[in-house]
Structures are given as structure tokens and as C-alpha cells.
Amino acid sequence: MRELGYVRASDPAQAVATVADDPTARFLAGGTNLVDHLKLGIADPETLVDVGHLPLDGIEETEDGLRIGANVRNSDLAADLRVRTGWPAVTRALLAGASGQIRNQATTGGNLLQRTRCVYFQDPTTPCNKREPGSGCSAAEGYGRYNAILGASPACVTVHPSDLAVALAAVDATVLTLRREGERRIPADALHRLPGEEPERDTVLDHGELITAVELPASPTYRRSTYIKVRDRASYAFALVSVAAALDLDEATGTVRDVRIAWGGVAHKPWRAHRAEEALRGAVLTEDAVRAAAQTELEAARPTPETAYKTTMVRNATALAFRRLVPDLLEETP
Ligand SMILES: Cc1cc2nc3c(=O)[nH]c(=O)nc-3n(C[C@H](O)[C@H](O)[C@H](O)COP(=O)(O)OP(=O)(O)OC[C@H]3O[C@@H](n4cnc5c(N)ncnc54)[C@H](O)[C@@H]3O)c2cc1C
């Protein structure tokens, strides 16, 4: 039997120092992802540094929004009335993820840092560059229905699994961290990486960098936001594709004052659709305009025969998201 060390961190700085000093150490929060990986034999830390009980579990109002502690449970965050009214996309994304029992255990920080659900990553008997750098990518040649259509590399074609991360990218959240050098603030959209030649690195975080909080900025745009998740089963399944959309509409003219779109299930990271947003800003909002904007973003897509369905699906889901935001959305430009 393998020995596994356990340290109950006394404060965030001690947790950071313990993990940063030991390449074999990992933070443990709710454990719903990391413990699974220990059991599957695809994570082999020698020491677990338990941060799950640190007092990072408050949701506080700030001057311009909300600050959510990294240990706030997914259920508590989804139930928070301020989040439900100010950032509905975040609530909907959380409620679309996992099951009630898992959401009661899963934390905000852990959710963002959960690892891919690629079947080859989760099977230690198969080559996977993310699990074992240099071993190859079984998904590129094998079962490919879940693979990325945007931003993939020959080294890795998998997608990022967190629903919350997609919503946070669309509402311009900021991730606050603590590392040995001090605190830093990372736009949620810049937390995760495209695979490039280092698919083993999911994020821009250093080893031993602790997420301490997430900040949500308030704005009328995020107040009118939603999240659509398309999946094989109605619950307890990861996204085939998902869309977080936020909108500030000039009701008198029907023109888009401001807009945010992020896609899940299409890339190694939540995919902020900047080109689609640019196409919609200042335009009269119609379903045609939304579909054309999504298509502009999809010019960069590189689908395979197995993933070609995702381009249609994400375009349709984007149109559906805007129809939810504006129920009387016109089908055509008047
Ligand atoms: C059956 C099942 C279905 C699921 N379905 C979905 C789904 O549909 N959508 C979805 O989004 N998720 C889904 N999940 C994933 C679930 O949401 C995650 O497992 C959970 O959010 C991870 O949080 P945790 O606190 O348990 O993290 P842990 O398992 O404790 O940690 C996960 C990772 O984050 C690191 N970590 C944890 N906290 C911090 C921190 N504060 N700073 C730095 N690093 C940290 C750990 O070291 C580890 O690498 C599902 C999980 C299961 C088991």
C-alpha cells in the first residue's frame, strides 16, 4: 500500500508554503475530483494539504460587486439571492453541474481546477499527453465525439469541463490567488490555457498557488445573463456544448449596447467569443444577427466528422440563450 501524507492547513499562507515547497503535494478542498483521481491512479501526490476548512467560505458585498471565498460550496453559491439576481448565468451554470450531493461538497476553487473528463485522461492504461507528457494523444485518433473544435493542438484535443468557469468568463469575474510571491488577480477568462505543447498545464497558476476568492463585478449586462447547457442526459452529465450570454440592450431601438458570450465544451478552456461579441455590439438584436455573430466566431473552428455537430449545436444554443434573454427576439433583421 502507498503512503499518503495529510496536512491540515492552519492558514492560507502555510498551505501555500507547504505545497510550493513540495512538488509532490496538492491542495485538497471538497475532494470530489482529486479523490476520484487518486482512486483511478491518475494522480499520485505524496502529500495532501487540506484547505477545505480554511475560513475562505464567505460571500461578501464589495464596492462594485461580490467577493466569493474559494471554499464556498457550489450549492450555497447557487442559492445566494445576490448571485441569482445580479449574475443569473452563474446560478444557472452551477445548477447545471453535477448532482445536488456533489454540489454540497464541491467548492468554488476546486470546481475551476477540476481536470478534464477525457476518457483517455481517466484511463491510465492509454497514452495521454495531459496525464503523461510525451506519451501521445489517444483522443485525437480514438473516440472523438467530445473533442474540442476550437484552439486544440496536435498534443491535446480535450475540452474543459467546468460549467461555472464558462459563466465566470462571461461576467468578467476575477480570480484572486495567493502564491509565495504574494497575491495576484487573474481575469477568469485568462485562468485556463489552450493546450499548445504543454497540455499537462491546465491553467496559468504556479504549483502551490492557492485560489482564495472570486470577484464578480456588478453591471446591468451581467444582471441580464443566462446559461444554456446541452448534454446527453437532462442531469448529471457534462456539456456537449454550453453557452453563457450576458446582454445590455437599448430597448427603444433594439440595439446591443454591450454583450458577453462564452462557450463551454468546445475548447481546452472556456471560450470567450470575442469576435461574436464584436459583431453584435451596436447591431439590432435579431436571431439572424446572433447566428451570424456565432458563425463569425466559428470561422476559427476545426471540427472533425465526429465533432462537426458541435458547430451547429453551439450556434443553436447561442440563439436559444439570446431568446431566453429577449423572449420576443425577432427572427430576421427588420
Ligand atoms: C459524477 C460527477 C459529475 C459531475 N458533473 C459536473 C458537471 O456537470 N459540471 C461541472 O462543472 N462539474 C461537474 N463535476 C465536477 C465537480 O463539480 C468537481 O469535482 C468539483 O467542483 C471540484 O471541487 P472540489 O472542491 O471537490 O475540488 P477537489 O477535488 O478538492 O480539487 C480539485 C482540484 O482543485 C485543486 N484545488 C482545490 N481547491 C483549490 C484552491 N482553493 N486553490 C488551488 N487549488 C485548489 C485541487 O488540488 C485539485 O487539483 C462532477 C463531478 C462528479 C463526481
The ligand as an SDF file (V2000), in Angstrom:
LIG
                    3D

 53 58  0  0  0  0  0  0  0  0999 V2000
  -20.3360   12.3730  -11.0720 C   0  0  0  0  0  0  0  0  0  0  0  0
  -19.8310   13.7810  -11.2310 C   0  0  0  0  0  0  0  0  0  0  0  0
  -20.4760   14.6490  -12.1070 C   0  0  0  0  0  0  0  0  0  0  0  0
  -20.0150   15.9440  -12.2560 C   0  0  0  0  0  0  0  0  0  0  0  0
  -20.6510   16.7970  -13.1420 N   0  0  0  0  0  0  0  0  0  0  0  0
  -20.1830   18.0720  -13.2880 C   0  0  0  0  0  0  0  0  0  0  0  0
  -20.7710   18.9610  -14.2070 C   0  0  0  0  0  0  0  0  0  0  0  0
  -21.7290   18.6290  -14.9080 O   0  0  0  0  0  0  0  0  0  0  0  0
  -20.2720   20.2260  -14.3000 N   0  0  0  0  0  0  0  0  0  0  0  0
  -19.2180   20.6440  -13.5390 C   0  0  0  0  0  0  0  0  0  0  0  0
  -18.7950   21.8000  -13.6610 O   0  0  0  0  0  0  0  0  0  0  0  0
  -18.6080   19.8090  -12.6800 N   0  0  0  0  0  0  0  0  0  0  0  0
  -19.0710   18.5470  -12.5340 C   0  0  0  0  0  0  0  0  0  0  0  0
  -18.4500   17.6950  -11.6780 N   0  0  0  0  0  0  0  0  0  0  0  0
  -17.1910   18.1000  -11.0740 C   0  0  0  0  0  0  0  0  0  0  0  0
  -17.3420   18.7200   -9.7130 C   0  0  0  0  0  0  0  0  0  0  0  0
  -18.0390   19.9360   -9.8640 O   0  0  0  0  0  0  0  0  0  0  0  0
  -15.9250   18.9510   -9.2150 C   0  0  0  0  0  0  0  0  0  0  0  0
  -15.4220   17.6870   -8.8440 O   0  0  0  0  0  0  0  0  0  0  0  0
  -15.8500   19.8760   -8.0310 C   0  0  0  0  0  0  0  0  0  0  0  0
  -16.3750   21.1430   -8.3590 O   0  0  0  0  0  0  0  0  0  0  0  0
  -14.4210   20.0260   -7.5640 C   0  0  0  0  0  0  0  0  0  0  0  0
  -14.4180   20.7620   -6.3560 O   0  0  0  0  0  0  0  0  0  0  0  0
  -13.7530   20.1710   -5.0530 P   0  0  0  0  0  0  0  0  0  0  0  0
  -13.8290   21.2170   -4.0170 O   0  0  0  0  0  0  0  0  0  0  0  0
  -14.3330   18.8370   -4.6890 O   0  0  0  0  0  0  0  0  0  0  0  0
  -12.2660   20.0060   -5.5830 O   0  0  0  0  0  0  0  0  0  0  0  0
  -11.1260   18.9560   -5.1900 P   0  0  0  0  0  0  0  0  0  0  0  0
  -11.4340   17.6170   -5.7510 O   0  0  0  0  0  0  0  0  0  0  0  0
  -10.7900   19.0430   -3.7500 O   0  0  0  0  0  0  0  0  0  0  0  0
   -9.9220   19.6170   -6.0060 O   0  0  0  0  0  0  0  0  0  0  0  0
   -9.9300   19.6790   -7.4060 C   0  0  0  0  0  0  0  0  0  0  0  0
   -8.6030   20.3060   -7.8520 C   0  0  0  0  0  0  0  0  0  0  0  0
   -8.5370   21.6670   -7.4370 O   0  0  0  0  0  0  0  0  0  0  0  0
   -7.4060   21.8980   -6.6090 C   0  0  0  0  0  0  0  0  0  0  0  0
   -7.8700   22.8890   -5.6240 N   0  0  0  0  0  0  0  0  0  0  0  0
   -8.9720   22.7860   -4.8510 C   0  0  0  0  0  0  0  0  0  0  0  0
   -9.1570   23.9440   -4.1890 N   0  0  0  0  0  0  0  0  0  0  0  0
   -8.1530   24.7840   -4.5490 C   0  0  0  0  0  0  0  0  0  0  0  0
   -7.8110   26.1330   -4.2340 C   0  0  0  0  0  0  0  0  0  0  0  0
   -8.5610   26.8810   -3.3930 N   0  0  0  0  0  0  0  0  0  0  0  0
   -6.7230   26.6800   -4.8100 N   0  0  0  0  0  0  0  0  0  0  0  0
   -5.9640   25.9520   -5.6670 C   0  0  0  0  0  0  0  0  0  0  0  0
   -6.2310   24.6730   -5.9990 N   0  0  0  0  0  0  0  0  0  0  0  0
   -7.3330   24.1040   -5.4610 C   0  0  0  0  0  0  0  0  0  0  0  0
   -7.0280   20.5460   -6.0540 C   0  0  0  0  0  0  0  0  0  0  0  0
   -5.6510   20.4660   -5.7430 O   0  0  0  0  0  0  0  0  0  0  0  0
   -7.3880   19.6390   -7.2240 C   0  0  0  0  0  0  0  0  0  0  0  0
   -6.3510   19.6640   -8.1730 O   0  0  0  0  0  0  0  0  0  0  0  0
  -18.8960   16.3900  -11.4830 C   0  0  0  0  0  0  0  0  0  0  0  0
  -18.2690   15.5270  -10.5960 C   0  0  0  0  0  0  0  0  0  0  0  0
  -18.7240   14.2320  -10.4580 C   0  0  0  0  0  0  0  0  0  0  0  0
  -18.0150   13.3300   -9.4810 C   0  0  0  0  0  0  0  0  0  0  0  0
  1  2  1  0
  2  3  1  0
  2 52  2  0
  3  4  2  0
  4  5  1  0
  4 50  1  0
  5  6  2  0
  6  7  1  0
  6 13  1  0
  7  8  2  0
  7  9  1  0
  9 10  1  0
 10 11  2  0
 10 12  1  0
 12 13  2  0
 13 14  1  0
 14 15  1  0
 14 50  1  0
 15 16  1  0
 16 17  1  0
 16 18  1  0
 18 19  1  0
 18 20  1  0
 20 21  1  0
 20 22  1  0
 22 23  1  0
 23 24  1  0
 24 25  2  0
 24 26  1  0
 24 27  1  0
 27 28  1  0
 28 29  2  0
 28 30  1  0
 28 31  1  0
 31 32  1  0
 32 33  1  0
 33 34  1  0
 33 48  1  0
 34 35  1  0
 35 36  1  0
 35 46  1  0
 36 37  1  0
 36 45  1  0
 37 38  2  0
 38 39  1  0
 39 40  1  0
 39 45  2  0
 40 41  1  0
 40 42  2  0
 42 43  1  0
 43 44  2  0
 44 45  1  0
 46 47  1  0
 46 48  1  0
 48 49  1  0
 50 51  2  0
 51 52  1  0
 52 53  1  0
M  END
$$$$
